Amino acid sequence: MAGGGLDEERVFLRNRTVPEDSWSLAPTHSYLKAPAAAAVRRPVLIYSPGFLDSDSWNTSKAEDLASHGYVVVGIDHTHETYSVEFPRDQTIRGVTPKSASAGYLTSVLLPIRVADTRFVLDQLTELTHGFNPDVDHAALPSQLGRSLDLARIGMFGHSLGGSTTAQAMHEDDRISAGIDLDGPLWGSVGHDGLSRPLGMLGNRNQSARTDPDWLPYWPHNTGRKIPLRVPGARHESFTDQEIIISQLRAADLIPASAAAEAIGTCPPARSVVAQNTFLRAFFDTTLIHDVPSPSDVHDLATSGLEPAA
């Protein structure tokens, strides 16, 4: 986990009543300070995590997208994420209470998260102009700025990060397409709509007809919405907990009821493949080719997803 490292891992295991010395995360497939492949400018995807989460909770999706030619930029939202490491050995711990109300999330955190997103986009622009936005001017990966195609920016997020994605698209037209992973649609975007495509991937209970927080009626929407769901999934199915919790269950470290409550009944391997396929197909279509068509939705649905209608 990039945000809080081993400390965050211990808290996660403690919250799941798993003995700390009984299990640990495997290494990722990522490398620090690897040079960027600058021969071709690549589409950029911004990732916003769920409430209180760090961006590392979806490392598997970021790695899959990066391995298919995207530059993925994760955001740790300061003062909310468990911990954020800054230059000069400064660590900012999260202070947002878990009990924060929906009103607080909507009126306070959502605007802050959108501002975070726009700040990151500004810093990426600085990179493409040859500037180093690091406060200490620490060396960045070679050729990083030259590898970014800021004419093709997408965004995706889980839970409150999905809400952030939709609202950030509404406020910043630099983001050409977005995906909301099981997040409510809060903020002015719910009324105003979008002129650009938004994919929506929900759990087994999400319905475009019955869940107004997930897909409200947008009287002014002109962009295409693609609402799909993963059969048998639950809220944490859209993070790396899909695999982590299934492994904890297989090792008999958590009860079956707790695993089902977090990630549902969809086989984890199938869920991961379906989600990764959806993300790649959606961004390949919207950022590299054209706007998704009804046939694209059908093809995705037959690959393990279903329309949320």
C-alpha positions as CSV (number, residue, x, y, z in Angstrom):
1,M,0.0,0.0,0.0
2,A,1.5,3.3,-1.1
3,G,-0.3,5.6,1.3
4,G,0.4,4.3,4.8
5,G,2.6,1.3,4.0
6,L,3.0,-1.4,6.7
7,D,1.2,0.8,9.2
8,E,-1.9,0.9,7.1
9,E,-1.7,-2.8,6.5
10,R,-1.7,-3.4,10.2
11,V,-4.7,-1.2,10.7
12,F,-6.6,-3.1,8.0
13,L,-5.8,-6.5,9.5
14,R,-6.7,-5.2,13.0
15,N,-10.1,-3.9,11.7
16,R,-10.7,-7.4,10.2
17,T,-9.6,-9.0,13.5
18,V,-6.8,-10.8,11.7
19,P,-3.6,-11.5,13.7
20,E,-1.0,-9.1,12.3
21,D,1.7,-11.8,12.0
22,S,-0.5,-14.3,10.2
23,W,-0.6,-12.6,6.8
24,S,1.1,-9.9,4.7
25,L,0.6,-8.3,1.3
26,A,2.6,-9.7,-1.6
27,P,4.8,-7.3,-3.6
28,T,3.2,-5.4,-6.5
29,H,4.4,-5.5,-10.1
30,S,5.3,-1.8,-10.0
31,Y,8.8,-0.3,-10.0
32,L,10.0,2.9,-8.4
33,K,11.8,5.6,-10.5
34,A,11.6,3.5,-13.7
35,P,12.2,5.7,-16.8
36,A,9.2,6.6,-18.9
37,A,8.8,5.4,-22.4
38,A,8.7,8.7,-24.2
39,A,8.7,7.6,-27.8
40,V,4.9,7.9,-27.9
41,R,2.7,10.2,-25.8
42,R,0.3,8.2,-23.8
43,P,-3.3,8.9,-22.5
44,V,-3.4,9.9,-18.9
45,L,-5.9,8.4,-16.3
46,I,-6.5,10.0,-12.9
47,Y,-7.6,7.8,-10.1
48,S,-9.5,9.0,-7.0
49,P,-10.0,6.4,-4.1
50,G,-12.9,5.9,-1.9
51,F,-13.6,7.7,1.4
52,L,-10.6,7.5,3.7
53,D,-8.8,5.2,1.3
54,S,-5.4,5.6,-0.3
55,D,-4.9,5.3,-4.0
56,S,-3.0,2.0,-3.5
57,W,-6.3,0.3,-2.8
58,N,-6.7,-0.1,-6.6
59,T,-3.1,-1.0,-7.5
60,S,-4.2,-3.9,-9.6
61,K,-6.3,-1.8,-11.9
62,A,-3.6,0.9,-12.2
63,E,-1.0,-1.8,-13.1
64,D,-3.3,-3.4,-15.7
65,L,-4.1,0.0,-17.3
66,A,-0.4,1.0,-17.3
67,S,0.6,-2.3,-18.9
68,H,-1.8,-1.5,-21.7
69,G,-0.3,1.9,-22.5
70,Y,-1.9,4.4,-20.1
71,V,-0.2,6.7,-17.6
72,V,-2.1,6.3,-14.3
73,V,-1.9,9.0,-11.7
74,G,-3.3,8.2,-8.3
75,I,-4.4,10.9,-5.8
76,D,-4.1,10.5,-2.0
77,H,-6.5,13.2,-0.7
78,T,-4.6,14.9,2.1
79,H,-6.2,15.0,5.6
80,E,-8.6,12.3,4.5
81,T,-6.4,9.4,3.3
82,Y,-4.9,7.4,6.2
83,S,-1.5,9.1,5.7
84,V,0.2,11.0,2.9
85,E,3.9,11.3,2.6
86,F,5.3,14.7,1.6
87,P,8.9,15.8,0.8
88,R,11.2,16.6,3.7
89,D,10.0,13.5,5.6
90,Q,6.7,15.0,6.4
91,T,3.7,12.7,6.9
92,I,0.2,14.1,7.2
93,R,-2.3,11.8,9.0
94,G,-5.9,11.6,8.1
95,V,-8.2,13.5,10.5
96,T,-11.6,13.0,8.8
97,P,-13.9,10.9,11.0
98,K,-15.3,7.7,9.7
99,S,-18.7,8.9,10.9
100,A,-18.8,11.9,8.6
101,S,-22.3,12.4,7.2
102,A,-23.4,12.3,3.6
103,G,-23.9,16.1,3.8
104,Y,-20.4,16.6,5.0
105,L,-19.0,14.4,2.2
106,T,-21.0,16.3,-0.4
107,S,-20.6,19.9,0.8
108,V,-17.0,19.7,2.2
109,L,-15.0,16.7,1.0
110,L,-16.3,16.6,-2.6
111,P,-15.3,20.2,-3.5
112,I,-11.8,19.6,-1.9
113,R,-11.4,16.4,-3.9
114,V,-12.3,18.2,-7.1
115,A,-9.8,20.9,-6.3
116,D,-7.2,18.2,-5.6
117,T,-7.9,16.8,-9.1
118,R,-7.6,20.1,-10.8
119,F,-4.3,20.8,-9.0
120,V,-2.9,17.5,-10.2
121,L,-3.9,18.3,-13.8
122,D,-2.2,21.6,-13.5
123,Q,1.0,19.9,-12.2
124,L,0.9,17.4,-15.1
125,T,0.7,20.4,-17.4
126,E,3.9,21.8,-15.8
127,L,5.6,18.5,-16.4
128,T,4.8,18.6,-20.1
129,H,6.3,22.1,-20.3
130,G,9.6,20.8,-18.9
131,F,9.2,22.0,-15.3
132,N,9.6,19.9,-12.2
133,P,6.7,20.5,-9.8
134,D,8.4,18.7,-6.9
135,V,8.8,21.1,-4.0
136,D,12.4,19.9,-3.4
137,H,13.1,19.4,-7.1
138,A,13.7,15.8,-6.5
139,A,14.6,13.9,-9.7
140,L,11.6,12.5,-11.5
141,P,11.6,9.5,-13.8
142,S,13.4,10.3,-17.0
143,Q,11.3,11.5,-19.9
144,L,8.1,11.5,-17.8
145,G,6.8,14.9,-19.1
146,R,7.3,13.9,-22.7
147,S,5.3,10.7,-22.3
148,L,2.1,12.5,-21.2
149,D,-0.7,13.2,-23.8
150,L,-2.8,15.7,-22.0
151,A,-5.2,16.0,-24.9
152,R,-6.4,12.5,-23.8
153,I,-7.3,12.5,-20.1
154,G,-9.7,10.2,-18.4
155,M,-10.5,9.6,-14.8
156,F,-11.9,6.8,-12.7
157,G,-12.7,6.4,-9.0
158,H,-14.2,4.1,-6.4
159,S,-17.1,5.1,-4.1
160,L,-16.6,8.8,-3.1
161,G,-13.8,8.7,-5.8
162,G,-16.5,7.9,-8.3
163,S,-18.5,10.9,-7.1
164,T,-15.3,12.9,-7.5
165,T,-14.8,11.7,-11.0
166,A,-18.2,12.8,-12.2
167,Q,-18.1,16.2,-10.5
168,A,-14.5,16.8,-11.6
169,M,-15.6,16.1,-15.2
170,H,-18.4,18.6,-14.7
171,E,-16.0,21.3,-13.5
172,D,-13.0,20.7,-15.7
173,D,-13.4,19.9,-19.4
174,R,-9.8,18.7,-19.6
175,I,-11.2,15.3,-18.5
176,S,-12.7,13.7,-21.6
177,A,-14.2,10.5,-20.1
178,G,-14.7,9.0,-16.7
179,I,-15.8,5.8,-14.8
180,D,-17.6,5.8,-11.5
181,L,-17.0,2.5,-9.6
182,D,-19.9,2.0,-7.3
183,G,-20.1,5.6,-6.1
184,P,-23.1,7.9,-5.6
185,L,-23.5,10.9,-7.9
186,W,-23.4,13.9,-5.7
187,G,-22.9,17.5,-6.5
188,S,-24.2,19.7,-9.3
189,V,-23.4,17.2,-11.9
190,G,-26.5,15.1,-11.0
191,H,-28.7,18.0,-12.1
192,D,-26.6,19.5,-14.8
193,G,-25.4,16.4,-16.5
194,L,-22.3,15.9,-18.6
195,S,-21.5,16.4,-22.3
196,R,-18.9,13.6,-22.2
197,P,-19.2,9.8,-21.7
198,L,-19.4,8.4,-18.2
199,G,-19.2,4.7,-17.5
200,M,-20.9,3.5,-14.3
201,L,-20.0,0.1,-12.8
202,G,-22.1,-0.9,-9.8
203,N,-22.7,-3.8,-7.4
204,R,-25.5,-6.4,-7.5
205,N,-28.0,-3.9,-6.0
206,Q,-27.4,-1.0,-8.3
207,S,-30.2,-0.1,-10.7
208,A,-30.5,2.8,-13.0
209,R,-34.3,2.8,-12.2
210,T,-34.4,2.4,-8.5
211,D,-31.2,4.1,-7.1
212,P,-31.3,7.8,-7.5
213,D,-28.0,8.4,-5.8
214,W,-26.3,6.2,-8.3
215,L,-27.9,7.2,-11.5
216,P,-30.3,10.2,-11.2
217,Y,-32.5,11.5,-13.9
218,W,-30.3,14.1,-15.7
219,P,-32.6,16.5,-17.6
220,H,-29.7,18.3,-19.2
221,N,-27.4,15.4,-19.8
222,T,-26.0,15.2,-23.4
223,G,-23.1,12.8,-22.9
224,R,-23.5,9.0,-23.1
225,K,-24.0,7.1,-19.8
226,I,-23.2,3.4,-19.7
227,P,-24.6,1.9,-16.4
228,L,-23.4,-1.7,-15.8
229,R,-23.1,-3.9,-12.8
230,V,-21.1,-6.9,-11.6
231,P,-23.5,-9.7,-10.7
232,G,-22.9,-10.8,-7.1
233,A,-20.6,-8.0,-6.3
234,R,-20.5,-5.8,-3.2
235,H,-19.0,-2.4,-2.5
236,E,-15.4,-3.5,-1.8
237,S,-15.5,-5.7,-4.9
238,F,-14.2,-2.7,-6.8
239,T,-10.9,-2.4,-4.9
240,D,-8.0,-4.7,-4.3
241,Q,-10.0,-6.1,-1.3
242,E,-11.7,-8.3,-3.8
243,I,-8.5,-10.5,-3.9
244,I,-7.2,-9.7,-0.4
245,I,-10.4,-10.7,1.4
246,S,-10.8,-13.8,-0.7
247,Q,-7.3,-14.9,0.3
248,L,-8.0,-14.2,4.0
249,R,-11.1,-16.2,3.7
250,A,-9.3,-19.1,2.0
251,A,-6.8,-19.1,4.8
252,D,-9.7,-19.2,7.3
253,L,-8.6,-15.9,8.8
254,I,-12.0,-14.2,8.5
255,P,-15.5,-15.8,8.6
256,A,-17.4,-16.5,5.4
257,S,-20.1,-14.0,6.4
258,A,-17.6,-11.1,6.7
259,A,-16.1,-11.9,3.3
260,A,-19.6,-12.0,1.7
261,E,-20.5,-8.7,3.3
262,A,-17.4,-7.0,1.8
263,I,-17.0,-8.6,-1.6
264,G,-20.2,-10.6,-2.3
265,T,-20.5,-13.9,-4.1
266,C,-19.0,-13.2,-7.5
267,P,-15.8,-15.3,-8.0
268,P,-12.9,-12.9,-7.5
269,A,-10.9,-13.9,-10.5
270,R,-14.0,-13.4,-12.8
271,S,-14.8,-10.1,-11.2
272,V,-11.3,-8.7,-11.6
273,V,-11.1,-9.8,-15.3
274,A,-14.6,-8.3,-16.0
275,Q,-13.7,-5.0,-14.3
276,N,-10.3,-4.6,-16.0
277,T,-11.9,-5.5,-19.4
278,F,-14.5,-2.8,-18.9
279,L,-12.0,-0.1,-17.9
280,R,-9.7,-0.9,-20.8
281,A,-12.5,-1.1,-23.3
282,F,-14.2,2.1,-22.1
283,F,-11.0,4.2,-22.2
284,D,-9.7,2.6,-25.4
285,T,-13.0,3.6,-27.0
286,T,-13.5,7.1,-25.5
287,L,-9.9,8.3,-25.5
288,I,-8.4,6.5,-28.5
289,H,-11.3,5.8,-30.8
290,D,-14.8,7.3,-30.4
291,V,-17.9,7.4,-28.2
292,P,-19.1,4.0,-27.0
293,S,-22.0,2.5,-29.0
294,P,-24.9,0.2,-27.8
295,S,-23.0,-2.7,-29.3
296,D,-20.0,-2.0,-27.1
297,V,-22.3,-2.2,-24.0
298,H,-23.7,-5.5,-25.2
299,D,-20.2,-6.9,-25.7
300,L,-19.1,-5.8,-22.2
301,A,-22.3,-7.3,-20.7
302,T,-21.6,-10.7,-22.2
303,S,-18.0,-10.6,-20.8
304,G,-19.3,-10.9,-17.2
305,L,-21.2,-7.7,-16.7
306,E,-24.9,-6.9,-17.0
307,P,-26.9,-3.7,-17.8
308,A,-28.0,-1.9,-14.6
309,A,-31.5,-1.2,-15.9
